[in-house]
């Protein structure tokens, strides 16, 4: 569309570097983060698919970005697809300048067409609020759009798996039944694009139902980038999306 600035053109490497420099001590000291397997990232465009942890105070993106830019420099931007809620108000422009973009097919396609690395957390709120005793379970809640996005762009899928974030407090339940019982699903889906009411226990609040947010404890977060998956080579020219999704989650 004429006159529209693409998300690719909005990325600001200088601002991104400043943000990464500020967050580096936090993830490296407080969370003692480690990222391995960066050599598995292709030099060309790719869609990276990751699990999501840590509730509303998730640091998954920061943990990865700090090590990614240290290894790859700022000549190649990292784009991360994010929920619409993050773009309400003036913060939206700031996020786009650092590579955080709305999770839409158009934005993902633009970034991939420009040769970028695009990071997506398909599980979103469903994944990030999984119970602590399911921290080892990779469950995207049946969301497979990332597979069709990679197929449409003709790019490999790069699985990234992380552990540790779901230990920063005690995640009791996603609260799906509670939200339904209180008839909050329709309201939350309309306002926040979610239908869960998570319950956690942590510090300093104690028992929390979504809000207020407990302070994340300094758990160690370890992330590993796995070898890329060439969908066409492994599953043929017309693959079953659900089968590809099952394979991605299995290797993770």
C-alpha positions in Angstrom: 0.0 0.0 0.0 1.4 3.4 -1.0 2.6 5.5 1.8 2.7 2.7 4.4 6.0 2.2 6.2 6.8 -1.5 6.5 7.9 -3.0 9.8 11.2 -3.8 8.1 11.9 -0.1 7.5 11.0 0.8 11.1 13.7 -1.3 12.7 16.4 0.9 14.4 19.7 -0.9 15.1 21.0 1.9 17.4 17.9 1.8 19.6 17.9 -2.0 19.6 21.6 -2.0 20.7 20.8 0.3 23.6 17.9 -1.8 24.7 20.0 -5.0 24.5 22.8 -3.3 26.5 20.3 -2.4 29.2 18.7 -5.8 29.5 22.0 -7.8 29.3 22.9 -7.5 33.0 19.4 -8.4 34.0 19.2 -11.6 32.1 22.8 -12.6 32.6 23.1 -11.8 36.3 19.6 -12.1 37.6 18.5 -15.1 35.5 22.0 -16.5 34.7 20.8 -17.1 31.2 22.6 -19.4 28.7 21.8 -19.7 25.0 23.4 -22.5 23.0 23.1 -23.7 19.4 23.3 -20.3 17.8 25.3 -21.9 15.0 22.1 -23.6 13.9 20.6 -20.4 12.8 20.5 -20.2 8.9 22.2 -17.3 7.2 19.0 -16.7 5.1 15.4 -16.0 6.2 14.0 -18.4 8.8 11.1 -18.7 11.1 12.1 -19.5 14.7 9.5 -21.2 16.8 9.9 -21.2 20.6 8.0 -22.2 23.8 7.0 -19.4 26.1 7.5 -19.2 29.9 7.3 -16.9 32.9 3.8 -15.5 32.9 3.3 -11.7 32.3 6.9 -11.1 33.3 8.3 -13.4 30.6 11.9 -12.6 29.5 12.2 -15.2 26.8 12.8 -12.6 24.0 15.4 -10.7 26.0 17.3 -13.9 26.9 17.6 -14.9 23.3 18.1 -11.4 21.8 21.1 -10.6 24.1 23.1 -13.7 22.9 21.8 -13.5 19.3 23.1 -9.9 18.7 26.4 -10.7 20.5 26.9 -13.6 18.0 25.4 -12.1 14.8 25.8 -8.3 15.3 23.4 -5.7 14.4 23.5 -6.1 10.6 20.7 -8.6 10.7 17.6 -7.8 12.7 15.7 -10.2 14.9 12.0 -9.7 14.5 9.6 -11.1 17.2 5.9 -11.5 16.7 3.9 -10.2 19.6 0.3 -9.9 20.8 -1.9 -6.9 19.8 -2.1 -5.8 23.5 1.5 -4.8 23.5 0.8 -2.2 20.8 -1.8 -0.2 22.6 -0.7 3.4 23.1 2.7 5.1 22.3 4.8 2.0 23.2 3.8 0.4 19.9 6.2 2.6 17.9 9.0 1.9 20.3 8.5 -1.9 20.0 8.5 -1.8 16.2 11.7 0.1 16.2 13.4 -2.7 18.2 12.0 -5.5 16.0 8.9 -6.4 18.0 6.0 -6.5 15.5 2.3 -7.4 15.5 1.7 -11.1 15.1 0.0 -11.0 11.7 0.6 -12.9 8.5 1.5 -9.7 6.6 4.1 -8.6 9.1 5.7 -12.0 9.2 5.8 -12.2 5.4 7.4 -8.8 5.2 10.2 -9.6 7.6 10.9 -13.0 6.0 10.9 -11.5 2.5 13.5 -9.1 3.7 15.8 -12.0 4.7 15.1 -11.6 8.4 15.0 -14.0 11.3 11.5 -14.0 12.7 10.8 -15.4 16.2 7.3 -16.6 17.2 5.8 -18.0 20.4 2.8 -19.9 19.1 1.5 -20.9 22.5 1.2 -17.3 23.6 -0.8 -16.9 26.8 -1.8 -20.6 26.8 1.9 -21.6 27.0 3.3 -18.9 29.2 0.8 -19.7 32.0 1.1 -23.5 31.9 1.2 -25.1 35.4 4.7 -25.3 36.9 4.6 -29.1 37.0 4.1 -29.0 33.2 7.2 -26.9 32.6 8.7 -29.7 30.4 5.6 -29.9 28.2 5.7 -28.1 24.8 2.0 -27.4 24.1 1.0 -24.6 21.7 -2.7 -25.1 22.4 -3.4 -26.4 18.9 -2.0 -23.3 17.2 -0.3 -24.2 13.9 -0.3 -20.9 12.0 3.5 -20.8 12.3 3.8 -23.9 10.1 1.6 -22.4 7.3 3.6 -19.1 7.6 6.9 -20.9 7.1 5.4 -22.9 4.2 4.0 -19.9 2.6 7.3 -18.0 2.7 9.3 -21.1 1.7 11.7 -20.8 4.7 12.9 -23.3 7.3 11.6 -23.7 10.8 14.1 -23.3 13.5 12.9 -24.8 16.9 14.1 -23.0 20.0 13.4 -24.5 23.4 13.8 -22.9 26.8 13.5 -24.0 30.4 13.6 -22.3 33.8 11.1 -19.5 33.3 8.2 -21.5 34.7 10.0 -21.8 38.0 10.0 -18.1 38.8 6.8 -18.5 40.8 4.2 -21.3 41.3 1.8 -21.5 38.3 -1.3 -23.3 39.6 -3.7 -23.2 36.6 -4.5 -21.4 33.4 -7.9 -20.8 34.8 -9.8 -21.8 31.7 -12.7 -23.4 33.7 -12.7 -20.5 36.1 -13.0 -17.9 33.3 -15.9 -19.9 31.8 -17.7 -20.3 35.2 -17.5 -16.6 35.8 -18.7 -16.0 32.3 -15.6 -13.9 31.6 -14.5 -15.6 28.4 -16.5 -13.4 26.0 -15.4 -10.2 27.8 -11.7 -11.2 27.9 -11.7 -12.5 24.4 -13.2 -9.3 23.2 -11.0 -7.0 25.2 -7.7 -8.9 25.6 -7.9 -11.7 23.0 -7.6 -14.3 25.7 -9.9 -16.7 27.5 -7.9 -17.7 30.5 -7.8 -16.5 34.1 -4.4 -17.8 35.4 -3.7 -18.3 39.1 -0.2 -18.1 40.6 1.6 -17.9 43.9 4.7 -15.9 44.3 6.4 -12.9 45.9 5.6 -10.3 47.1 1.8 -10.6 46.5 1.3 -14.2 47.2 -1.9 -15.6 45.6 -2.5 -13.7 42.3 -5.3 -14.0 39.8 -3.7 -12.5 36.7 -3.1 -9.2 38.5 -1.1 -7.8 40.4 2.1 -9.3 39.0 4.4 -11.2 41.3 8.1 -10.4 41.1 9.8 -13.3 39.1 12.3 -15.2 41.2 15.9 -15.4 39.9 15.6 -18.9 38.3 18.3 -20.0 35.8 17.0 -19.9 32.2 18.7 -22.1 29.6 17.8 -21.8 25.9 18.9 -24.0 23.0 18.5 -23.4 19.3 18.0 -26.7 17.4 18.9 -27.6 13.8 16.5 -26.1 11.2 13.7 -28.1 9.7 13.2 -28.0 5.9 9.5 -28.7 5.7 9.4 -29.6 2.0 12.4 -31.9 2.2 11.1 -33.8 5.3 7.4 -33.8 4.7 6.9 -33.3 1.0 5.4 -30.5 -1.1 1.9 -30.8 0.5 2.5 -31.7 4.1 0.0 -32.3 6.9 0.3 -29.1 9.0 -0.6 -31.0 12.2 2.1 -33.6 11.5 4.7 -30.9 11.1 3.6 -29.2 14.3 3.8 -32.5 16.2 7.3 -33.1 14.9 8.5 -29.6 15.9 7.1 -30.0 19.4 8.6 -33.5 19.6 12.1 -32.4 18.8 11.7 -29.5 21.3 
